């Protein structure tokens, strides 16, 4: 998301990127300006020399670049960012995480988390409250800038929408890297409840993002125990999940904790109603009044709500249109990226980090 913002802002910002690892975004970051990848410290003499040279070159190049601001794009990068050989400048920390990431930092890096950044950006009100109530950051140091998707992605999604879904089964979607935070077991419990409420052959659940890990293996075990083999399908990870999302009649967001999930925005852009749990992070802020928000992490109540929507095609279509309109007016780069730029300017006005 920050990469999308920087690309949208174009020549309004000059960017010098520092990466700790290589990856698929290399070319896009290189198109923004200089990109340097820090070499990891290795025990061998040659490895130590390469790492030392990498840090020296970073210090020299940033001294030439003369940045106004150090923008840190995750609390997971905080420790390494604080050790970069860069002159003291204001620090803007973009927080995309909730309790499961913040609590370990509070135990081991409380001073760094609370004192080093000049300002903070929270990606949802849920994250902002966490920073205030749990971490103890002063409210005036935190800005709220919701996550978003690219404008062109929303407009392109219009041609992908399928009307009526001319097939035998309703399709309920789920997505994400399988982990406890994603509430995959809750999603499966909802699948079992919805199957019992409808005809067994009238609904299908599709999870996009299948990988071979412990959570996925446990999920497959639960599928067998809940007799959901004919109802649930796991689809492999893909860099273009929209091709699967367009076939969903409904998206079930069952996360225990998700700061501001892009998958919710992507499905809303396709005019797909989204059900989510109250207290699960930023999803309720995203959906607003375009759907019903389920209390108490109750998968049975979510299934009952889903059954009502699946049996009401007109009501479902109205919610889908409202969801898409909400994306267009609130959660696109043209709305949110300028807010991010304003926060960069605000943070850079401070002569030194706090």
N, C-alpha and C positions, 0 to 999 in steps of 0.2 A: 504493500500500500504506500509507504513512503517513496518508493521508487516511482510509482504512478504519479505521485504528487510532484516530485522533482521534474519528471518529464513534462507534466502539464505546465509547470511554472516557467519552463524554458529559460530564456536569457534573463529572467528576473533574479536568478541565483547563479553563483559560480560554485561548482562542486569539485571537491577533492575527496575521493572515496578511499577508505581504508578497509580492507577485507581481511578476516582472519582465516578464511578458507576459500577455496575455489568453488565454482558452481555454475548453474545454468544461467544466472543473471549477469555473467561477466560482460557480455557484449553490450547489454543495455546500460550498465554502469559506465563502461568505457565511452559510450556515446555522450555521457554527461560531462566528462572531463577526465582528469587524471585518476587512474585507479591503481592503488598499490596494495599488494597482498603481503602481509607480514609473514615471514617464515617462522615456523614453530621452532622452539629451542630444542636441540637434539644433543644427546650426550657426547657424540663424537666431536673431535676437534674441528673437522670440516663443517659439521652442522652448526657448531657454536659460532664459527667465523661467519657463515652465511647469515645466521640470525642477527649477529651483531652488525653486519653490513646492512641488512635490511632495515634495522632500527636507525642506523646512522643516516641512511638515504631518506627515510621518512622524516627525520628531524630536519634535514637540509631542505627537502622539497616543501614541507609545510612552512618553514621559515620564509622561503621565497614566495609561497602562495599567500601568506599573511591572512589567515582565516579570521573572520569576526566571531565565529561560533563553532563549537564542537557539538554536533548533533549525534546523540547516541540512540540507536533505534531499538533497544530492548534492555530490560534489566539484566538479562542473561549475559550481555556484553559489558556490563558496567565495570567489573573488576579489571578486565583487560583494557578497556578504554581509558581507565584512570591511570594506567601505566604506560600509555603511549608517550613517546618523546616529543610532546607538543607543548609549546609555551602556554602559560596560564591564560586561558580565555574563558568566556562564559560557556556553560554546558547546558544543553537542552536535552532532557531525558524523555523519550517517548515510551510510555508504559503501556504495553499490550498484554499485561499479565495480571492475574488475580492471586488469591491467597496461596495456592500450591507453589507458586514461584516466589512470592514475596516473603513468606514466612521463613524459608531457609536463609534468605538474605538478611532478614532481621536478626537471626541468631548469630550470623557470622560476619556480616558486613553492614551493621546498622548505621554506623557513622558515615560510611561511604554513601549509602543509599539516601540518608537524610540530609547530609551536609554538602556533598560534592556538587550535585547539580544546582544550577542557578534557578532553573524553572523546570516544570514537568508538564507533559501533555498526557492526559488520560483519554483512552479511546472510547470510553463510555462513562456514564454516570456511576455505574457499578464500580468501575476501576477508580474513579475519583473519590468515592466514598471510602473505598479500601485504603487509599493513600492517606486520607484525612483521619479516619477512625482507627485503623490498625497500625499504620506506619507512623502517624503523627506529623505529617507534613502540613504546614500552614495553608489554609484554604486559598489565600491570595497568590500562592506560588504555583497553583495548578490550573491549567486551562483544559477545557473539554473540547476535543475535536474528534468527532466520531469517525470510525473507519468508513471507507467508501469504495465504490468500484468506478472504473473509467466510464465516462459518458458514452463513448462509442460502443462499449460492451452492452450497455442498456439498449441502445438503439439497434444494435445488431441482433439482440435477443428477440426483438419483435418478429423477425422472420423465422425464428426457430420455434415460436410458440405453436403448439398443436391444439386444434380446437375440437373438443368432443372426445378425443382419444378413442378412436373407433377400434376398440378391442374388448375382449371379454372381461378382463379384470381391471379393477382400480389399482393404480400403482401409488404406493406410499414410499417416499424416499427418505434416505438418511445418508450422511456423508462425513468423512473425516478420517484422519489417521487413528486407527483403533487404540484407545487408551481408556483408563478409568474415567478421565475427565469427560469423555464424549458420551457417557451413559449408554453404552451399547447394550448392556443387559436390560436397562429400562426400555430401550427401543424394541428389544425382543419380547419383553413382557407385554408391551403395547400391541405388538404384532399378534401374540396369542389371544389377547382380549378382543381385538378387532375381528380376528378370524371367527371367534365364537359369536360375535354380535351379527356378523354378516354370513352369507353362504360361504363355506370353506373355499370354494373355487372362484369367489368373486373378488378377491383382493390378493395383491402381491407386494411384498416389501423388498426394496432394492437398496443395498448399502454400497455406496461408491467410495473406494479407497482401501480395498482389501490388500493386506500385506501379510507376510508370514511372521507373526510375532505371537507372544504369549496371550495377548488379549483376543486376537482373532481365533486362536486355537480354543480358548475358553468359550468364545461366542459360538463356535461350531458345536461344541459339546452341549451348550444350552439349547441350540436349535434342535438337536436330536432329543434331548430330554423333554422339550416342550412340544415335540412332534410337529415342528414347523418346516420340515424338509421341503414340502411342496409350496410353502408360502414365502420363504426368505431366500434371497439370492445375494451373494457377495460379488460385487464387480471390482475388477482390479483398479488400482490407482492409475489415474491418467492426468496429464497436464491440462487436458481440455474436458473437465467434467460436465460442462454445459450440455454437451451432446447427450448425456444421460439425464440431466435435470429436466430437459424439455419434455420427457415422457412421464414426469411425475404429475399425478393429480393433486397431491398433497405432500408437504414436506414436514416430517416430524423431527423437531430439534429437541433432543432429550439430554443434552449435556448437563452434568452437574455443575460445570464451571467453564464458561467460554466468554472472554472479555467483550468481544464485539464481532461475532462470527461473520466472515465474508460469505460463507455458504448460504446464510439466511438472505443476504442482500441479493445474491445471484439468483436464488429461487424466486424472490419477490419480483425481480426484474423480468422474470418469465411469466408473470401474472399467476404464480402458484401460491396459494395460501400456505402459511407456515404456522404450525402449532409449536409452542415452546412452554417451558416451565418458568413460573415465577421464582426468582431467586437464583436462576442459573447463569447470571451474568448480564451481558448487554443485549441479548436477543429480544427481551420485552420492549426495550427502547427502540429497537429497529422496527418491530412489527406494529407498535403503537396500537391504534384502534382498528387495524385491518384484520384482526383475528381475535380469538379467545385465548387468554393466557391461563395456563393450567396451574393451580396452586399445589403445594405440598409434594412436588415430584411424584405425582400420582399417575402411573401409566394406564390404569384402568379408566380413570376419568378422561385422560387424553384419548383413549380408544373410543369412548362413548361420544366425545365431541367430534372425533374424526368420522364416526359412523353417521352422525347427523349431517356433516358437510358432504360426505360422499353420496348421501341420498338426496341432496338438495343441489343439483347442478347449477341452478340459477343463482342461488345464494353463494355458492362457491365461486362462480364467475365474477360476481360483484366484489367479493373480497379480493380476488386476484387482481382485478382492475385497480382497486384501491391500493393494494400493495405496490403495484408498479408505479402508480402516481406518486406514492410516498417516496419511492426510490428516486424518481426524477427530480423531486423538489428538495430532497434532504441529503441523500447519500451518494452523490456523484462527485467527481473530482472538481467540477466547475463550482460547486458549492463549498466543499470542505478544504480543497488545496489552498485557496486564499487565506483561510483561517490559520492554516499551518504556517504560511508565510508571515502572517502578522505575529505569530508567536516567536518565530525566528528573529524578527526585528526587535520584539520586546525583550527577549533574552539577551540579545547582543548589545543592548544598551547598557548593561551592567559591565563595569570595568573589570571586575574579577568575580569568579564563582564564589558562592557563599559556602 
